[in-house]
Amino acid sequence: MFSSKVKDTIQDLIKEQKDMGSRFIETIPYGSSIDNCKGFISVTGKDNEFPVLTFCIEKPAGGSIVTNMVFNSVNHFEKFASTMLTDAVSNFNVETEEN
């Protein structure tokens, strides 16, 4: 996991992520448009690339904080995602299609 403060704006980082083919899974504030968001969560990678989960949030004084979680395999990423779903179903009364 890598985290750093950067001078880039959220919109600069969104452009960079789009250029890399990232998929945006959430905007901050939640549900805001990609053009008006103050942060985001994205996933980058496909096929034989290492999956990267990125969290970005705008700093009040300018710039942003970027955190990247690099998974060492697609299997590790899948296990992480599965564990998140299991936790949500077990602890937050979330229903899945299977329930």
N, C-alpha and C positions, 0 to 999 in steps of 0.2 A: 504494500500500500504506500502510495506517495501522496503527499499533500503539500501545497505551497500557495503563497500569496502571489498573485500576478497583477500586472498593470492593465491587462486586457479587460474590456467590458464583457458583459454576458453576451451581447450580440456578436462581438468579435469571436468569442469562444463557440457560439452556435455555428457561425460560418465555418470555423475550423473543423468542428465536429461533422457538419454536413459534407464538407469536402472529403472527409475520411470515410464517409458512408455510414456514420453512426445512426442508430435508431434512438429517438427520444421516447422515453417511457413515462416521464413525468415532468411537469413544469412547476415552478415555484413562483408565486403562490399557486397552489394546486388548482389545476383546471384553467390557468391563465393561458392566453394565446402565446405561441412561441415568439411573436413579435413584441409582446408586452411583459414577458416574464422577467423575474429578478433572479432566476436560477433554474437549474434543470438536472435531471438524471438521465444518462444515456448509456447505451451499450454499443461497443465497437468490436468488430471482428466477425469472421465467418470462416467456414471450412476448416482449414488447418491452422488458422491464426489463434493466438491466445486471446480469449475474451477479456475485454476491459470494461469495467463498470465505472462511470465517471459521475461525480457529484460536483456541481458548480453552484456557487451562491455569490451574489453581488455584495461587496463590502459597502457600508454606508458612506465611508470617506472616499470611495472610488476604488476601482480595480475589483478583483474577485478572488475567491478562495477556490482552488481546484483540488479535488481528491480523486485519485485513480486507484482502483483495485484491479490488479492484473492477476488473472487466474492462470494457473500453470497448465490447465487442460480444459477442453470442453466438458469432460466428465466432472471436473471439480466445479465448474460454473453451474452445470445442471444440478449437482448435489446441493449447491448453495441455494439456487432458485427453488428447488423442491423443499428444502428445509424451511425457507421463508414461508412457503404456502402451508406446510404442515404446522408451523407455529401459528399462523393466522387462523387456521381452522381450529386448532386445539385451544387457543387462548383468547380469541376475539370473537368467537361465535360466528365465524365467516362460513357461509355455505358455498360449496362447489357444485358443479353440475352433477357430481357423483352422489351428493347428499340428498 
